[in-house]
């Protein structure tokens, strides 16, 4: 994740979780305000906003949480 004056954003390689379903994946690419996430279980690519806040559909998974998932 990157935090700057404009906010906090996901970056390539970040492990993320979809808040609604709990599915996890990793950010494969970023393009402007969009991140492309490859899901761990299906290898399906999904598109989300790159901006991270309480209303975003995905959340960052800290290193310790990855081992438990």
C-alpha positions as CSV (number, residue, x, y, z in Angstrom):
1,X,0.0,0.0,0.0
2,X,1.1,3.5,-0.6
3,X,-0.1,6.5,1.4
4,X,0.5,10.1,0.1
5,X,-1.3,13.5,0.4
6,X,-4.1,12.3,-1.8
7,X,-4.9,9.2,0.3
8,X,-4.0,5.5,0.6
9,X,-3.8,3.3,-2.5
10,X,-3.3,-0.4,-3.3
11,X,-0.1,-1.4,-5.2
12,X,1.0,-4.3,-7.3
13,X,1.7,-7.4,-5.1
14,X,-0.5,-6.3,-2.3
15,X,-2.6,-9.2,-0.9
16,X,-6.3,-8.1,-0.5
17,X,-9.6,-9.5,0.7
18,X,-13.1,-8.7,-0.7
19,X,-14.9,-7.4,2.3
20,X,-18.3,-8.9,1.3
21,X,-17.2,-12.5,0.6
22,X,-13.8,-12.8,2.3
23,X,-12.2,-14.1,-0.9
24,X,-8.6,-13.2,-1.2
25,X,-6.3,-12.3,-4.1
26,X,-3.3,-10.3,-5.0
27,X,-3.1,-7.0,-6.9
28,X,-1.7,-7.9,-10.4
29,X,-1.7,-4.5,-12.0
30,X,-2.7,-0.9,-11.4
31,X,-3.9,1.7,-13.9
32,X,-4.8,5.1,-12.6
33,X,-7.5,4.7,-10.0
34,X,-8.1,1.0,-10.8
35,X,-6.5,-2.2,-9.5
36,X,-6.7,-5.6,-11.2
37,X,-6.9,-8.4,-8.6
38,X,-6.2,-12.0,-9.5
39,X,-8.3,-14.2,-7.1
40,X,-6.3,-16.9,-5.3
41,X,-8.8,-19.8,-5.7
42,X,-10.1,-19.1,-9.3
43,X,-7.3,-17.1,-11.0
44,X,-10.1,-14.9,-12.1
45,X,-9.3,-11.2,-12.6
46,X,-11.5,-8.6,-10.9
47,X,-11.4,-4.8,-11.1
48,X,-11.7,-2.5,-8.1
49,X,-11.0,1.1,-7.1
50,X,-7.3,1.7,-6.2
51,X,-8.3,4.0,-3.4
52,X,-8.5,2.4,0.0
53,X,-11.0,3.7,2.6
54,X,-13.8,2.4,4.8
55,X,-16.2,2.3,1.9
56,X,-14.0,0.4,-0.5
57,X,-14.9,-3.1,-1.6
58,X,-11.5,-4.6,-0.8
59,X,-9.1,-4.3,2.1
60,X,-5.4,-4.9,2.6
61,X,-4.4,-8.2,4.2
62,X,-1.4,-7.8,6.5
63,X,1.4,-10.3,6.3
64,X,0.3,-12.2,9.5
65,X,-3.2,-12.6,8.2
66,X,-2.0,-14.2,5.0
67,X,-0.5,-17.1,6.8
68,X,-3.8,-17.8,8.6
69,X,-6.0,-17.7,5.5
